[in-house]
Amino acid sequence: MMAELTTLMRELRDDETAKVVVFASADPEFFLAHVDMTLVDDADAVADPTAGAPDGLNVFQALGEALRTAPQVTIVKLAGLARGGGAEFVAAADLAFAAIGPAGLGQIETLGGIVPGGGGTQYLLHRTGRNRALEIVLGADLFDAETAERYGWINRALPADELDSFVDRLARNIADLPEGTVAAVKSALPAYDLSAGMLREHNAWASQFARPAADKLFRAALAAGAQTRDGERNLEELFRPAGR
């Protein structure tokens, strides 16, 4: 899926007819899951996570940056849950709107003994500020749409039955702007240069992923039902010790 999304963003970069890209999920309960936890069984992927990624980014960061630096306006329509890499994808987009009730965001990586490794620390730092980013990453809770809006993680929380119409109207209004307007605005409001921060994040992620604790925690979570629909509904509780 990451390869397909990266290919899509590469193709869109050269498409001068596209002004807006809206990402939504066909699954009403889940927008985008975390990175596949069976990565612990793929030693080569862990040993060389930067293979094929540009400018020293790892493959997870490269996808987020392709989204964040696209010439088009990228919009996430969040009607379900997004955790880990899925939440990083949401934060990498230019704009994000979430449904009150069913939508939820969580950076759960620390529960597995690692840190976000797909740009999440950097996106959160700039979107929410350091204090709230620390709460999100270290607290590892699932955030509802209204709290995410208040923190600056997303643009706006909307009633679930208004999400589609709002995003559709906004996307069409942007697409109808005069030629060159979108490019001019994105040039005036450029994406932050996160290269140094991305390197710090990758080094922190890689060093923690190599520790025995991460391997143990991920394997225990998989055995307890992580990456099944039932397990994903309450993933934070599945990771935490009983009673926490």
C-alpha positions as CSV (number, residue, x, y, z in Angstrom):
1,M,0.0,0.0,0.0
2,M,2.8,2.4,0.8
3,A,4.5,1.7,-2.5
4,E,1.2,2.3,-4.3
5,L,0.6,5.6,-2.5
6,T,4.1,6.7,-3.2
7,T,3.6,5.9,-6.9
8,L,0.4,7.9,-6.9
9,M,2.0,10.9,-5.3
10,R,4.8,10.8,-7.8
11,E,2.3,10.7,-10.7
12,L,0.3,13.5,-9.3
13,R,3.3,15.7,-8.9
14,D,3.5,15.8,-12.7
15,D,-0.2,16.3,-13.2
16,E,-0.8,20.0,-13.8
17,T,-4.6,19.4,-14.2
18,A,-5.0,18.2,-10.6
19,K,-5.4,20.9,-7.9
20,V,-6.8,19.0,-5.0
21,V,-6.4,15.4,-3.7
22,V,-8.9,14.1,-1.2
23,F,-8.1,10.9,0.8
24,A,-10.9,8.9,2.3
25,S,-11.4,5.3,3.3
26,A,-13.8,2.7,2.0
27,D,-13.9,1.1,5.5
28,P,-16.2,3.2,7.7
29,E,-14.5,2.0,10.9
30,F,-10.9,2.5,10.0
31,F,-9.2,5.2,7.9
32,L,-5.6,3.9,7.8
33,A,-3.9,1.5,10.2
34,H,-0.4,1.6,11.7
35,V,2.6,0.1,10.0
36,D,2.4,-3.7,9.8
37,M,3.7,-5.0,13.2
38,T,5.1,-8.2,11.5
39,L,7.9,-5.9,10.5
40,V,9.7,-7.4,13.6
41,D,10.0,-10.6,11.5
42,D,11.6,-8.7,8.5
43,A,15.2,-8.1,9.7
44,D,16.3,-6.7,6.4
45,A,13.6,-4.0,6.4
46,V,14.6,-3.0,10.0
47,A,18.3,-3.1,9.2
48,D,18.0,-0.8,6.1
49,P,14.8,1.2,6.4
50,T,16.2,4.0,4.2
51,A,16.5,1.8,1.1
52,G,14.9,3.5,-1.9
53,A,13.9,6.6,0.0
54,P,15.1,10.1,-1.2
55,D,17.3,12.6,0.7
56,G,18.1,10.3,3.6
57,L,14.5,9.7,4.6
58,N,13.3,6.3,5.6
59,V,10.5,4.8,3.6
60,F,7.8,5.8,6.1
61,Q,9.0,9.4,6.2
62,A,9.3,9.5,2.4
63,L,5.6,8.8,1.9
64,G,4.6,11.5,4.4
65,E,6.9,14.1,2.8
66,A,5.5,13.2,-0.7
67,L,2.1,14.0,0.7
68,R,3.2,17.1,2.6
69,T,5.1,18.7,-0.3
70,A,2.7,17.8,-3.1
71,P,2.0,20.7,-5.5
72,Q,-1.7,20.0,-5.0
73,V,-3.7,20.7,-1.8
74,T,-4.0,17.4,0.0
75,I,-7.0,16.8,2.2
76,V,-7.8,13.9,4.6
77,K,-11.4,13.1,5.3
78,L,-11.2,11.1,8.6
79,A,-14.3,9.2,9.3
80,G,-12.7,6.3,11.2
81,L,-9.6,5.4,13.3
82,A,-6.1,6.2,12.3
83,R,-3.2,5.1,14.5
84,G,0.6,5.1,14.2
85,G,1.6,5.4,10.6
86,G,-2.1,6.1,9.7
87,A,-2.1,9.1,12.1
88,E,1.2,10.3,10.6
89,F,-0.4,10.2,7.2
90,V,-3.2,12.4,8.5
91,A,-0.8,14.9,9.9
92,A,1.3,15.0,6.8
93,A,-1.7,16.2,4.7
94,D,-2.2,19.9,4.1
95,L,-5.7,19.8,5.6
96,A,-7.6,17.3,7.7
97,F,-11.2,17.1,8.8
98,A,-12.7,14.5,11.1
99,A,-16.1,13.1,12.0
100,I,-17.2,13.7,15.6
101,G,-17.8,10.3,17.2
102,P,-16.3,7.7,14.9
103,A,-13.0,9.4,14.1
104,G,-10.0,8.9,16.3
105,L,-6.2,9.5,16.1
106,G,-3.4,7.9,18.1
107,Q,0.4,7.7,18.1
108,I,0.7,4.4,19.9
109,E,4.4,3.6,19.1
110,T,5.7,4.1,22.6
111,L,3.4,1.3,23.8
112,G,5.6,-1.0,21.7
113,G,8.8,0.5,23.0
114,I,9.6,2.7,19.9
115,V,8.9,6.2,18.7
116,P,6.9,7.4,15.7
117,G,9.2,6.8,12.7
118,G,7.2,8.2,9.8
119,G,7.4,11.9,10.5
120,G,4.9,11.9,13.3
121,T,7.2,13.6,15.9
122,Q,8.0,16.4,13.5
123,Y,4.4,16.9,12.2
124,L,3.0,17.0,15.7
125,L,5.7,19.4,16.9
126,H,4.7,21.9,14.3
127,R,1.0,21.3,14.4
128,T,0.4,21.1,18.2
129,G,3.5,22.5,19.9
130,R,6.0,20.6,22.0
131,N,4.0,20.2,25.2
132,R,1.0,18.6,23.4
133,A,3.2,16.6,21.1
134,L,4.8,15.1,24.2
135,E,1.4,14.3,25.6
136,I,0.2,12.6,22.4
137,V,3.3,10.5,21.9
138,L,4.1,9.6,25.5
139,G,0.5,9.3,26.6
140,A,-0.3,7.1,23.6
141,D,-4.0,7.5,24.0
142,L,-6.7,7.5,21.3
143,F,-7.8,11.2,20.7
144,D,-11.3,12.0,19.6
145,A,-12.0,14.5,16.8
146,E,-12.9,17.4,19.1
147,T,-9.8,17.1,21.2
148,A,-7.6,16.7,18.0
149,E,-9.2,19.9,16.7
150,R,-8.5,21.8,19.9
151,Y,-4.9,20.7,19.9
152,G,-4.4,21.7,16.3
153,W,-3.8,18.1,15.1
154,I,-6.6,18.5,12.6
155,N,-8.3,21.6,11.0
156,R,-11.8,20.9,12.2
157,A,-14.1,18.4,13.8
158,L,-17.5,18.1,12.2
159,P,-20.7,16.2,12.8
160,A,-20.4,12.8,11.0
161,D,-23.3,13.5,8.7
162,E,-21.8,16.8,7.5
163,L,-18.2,15.6,6.9
164,D,-18.7,14.5,3.3
165,S,-20.6,17.6,2.1
166,F,-18.1,20.0,3.9
167,V,-15.0,18.4,2.4
168,D,-16.6,18.1,-1.0
169,R,-17.6,21.8,-1.1
170,L,-14.1,22.9,0.1
171,A,-12.3,20.7,-2.4
172,R,-14.4,21.9,-5.3
173,N,-14.0,25.6,-4.2
174,I,-10.3,25.2,-4.2
175,A,-10.3,23.3,-7.5
176,D,-12.3,26.1,-9.1
177,L,-9.8,28.8,-8.2
178,P,-8.1,30.7,-11.1
179,E,-5.1,29.0,-12.7
180,G,-1.9,29.4,-10.7
181,T,-3.7,30.4,-7.5
182,V,-3.1,27.1,-5.6
183,A,0.6,27.1,-6.5
184,A,1.0,30.8,-5.5
185,V,-0.6,30.2,-2.1
186,K,1.5,27.1,-1.4
187,S,4.6,29.0,-2.5
188,A,3.7,31.8,0.0
189,L,3.0,29.3,2.7
190,P,5.8,26.8,2.2
191,A,6.1,23.5,4.0
192,Y,8.6,23.6,6.9
193,D,12.1,22.2,6.2
194,L,12.0,19.1,8.5
195,S,15.2,17.4,7.2
196,A,17.2,17.7,10.4
197,G,14.2,16.7,12.6
198,M,13.5,13.7,10.3
199,L,17.0,12.4,10.7
200,R,16.7,12.7,14.5
201,E,13.4,10.9,14.5
202,H,14.7,8.1,12.3
203,N,17.8,7.6,14.5
204,A,15.5,7.4,17.6
205,W,13.1,5.0,15.9
206,A,15.8,2.7,14.6
207,S,17.7,2.6,17.9
208,Q,14.5,1.7,19.8
209,F,13.3,-0.9,17.3
210,A,16.6,-2.8,17.6
211,R,16.0,-3.3,21.4
212,P,14.7,-6.6,22.7
213,A,11.8,-4.8,24.5
214,A,10.2,-3.7,21.2
215,D,10.5,-7.2,19.8
216,K,8.8,-8.7,22.9
217,L,6.0,-6.1,23.0
218,F,5.1,-6.3,19.3
219,R,5.0,-10.1,19.4
220,A,2.9,-10.1,22.5
221,A,0.5,-7.6,20.9
222,L,0.2,-9.7,17.8
223,A,-0.5,-12.8,19.8
224,A,-3.2,-10.9,21.7
225,G,-5.1,-9.9,18.6
226,A,-3.4,-6.8,17.2
227,Q,-4.1,-6.4,13.5
228,T,-7.5,-8.1,13.8
229,R,-10.6,-6.0,13.6
230,D,-11.5,-6.7,17.3
231,G,-8.0,-6.0,18.5
232,E,-7.7,-2.8,16.6
233,R,-10.9,-1.4,18.1
234,N,-9.1,-1.2,21.5
235,L,-5.5,-1.4,20.6
236,E,-4.2,0.9,23.3
237,E,-5.8,-1.3,26.0
238,L,-4.4,-4.4,24.3
239,F,-0.8,-3.1,24.7
240,R,-1.1,-1.8,28.2
241,P,-0.7,-4.0,31.3
242,A,-4.1,-5.0,32.9
243,G,-5.7,-2.3,35.0
244,R,-3.8,0.7,33.4
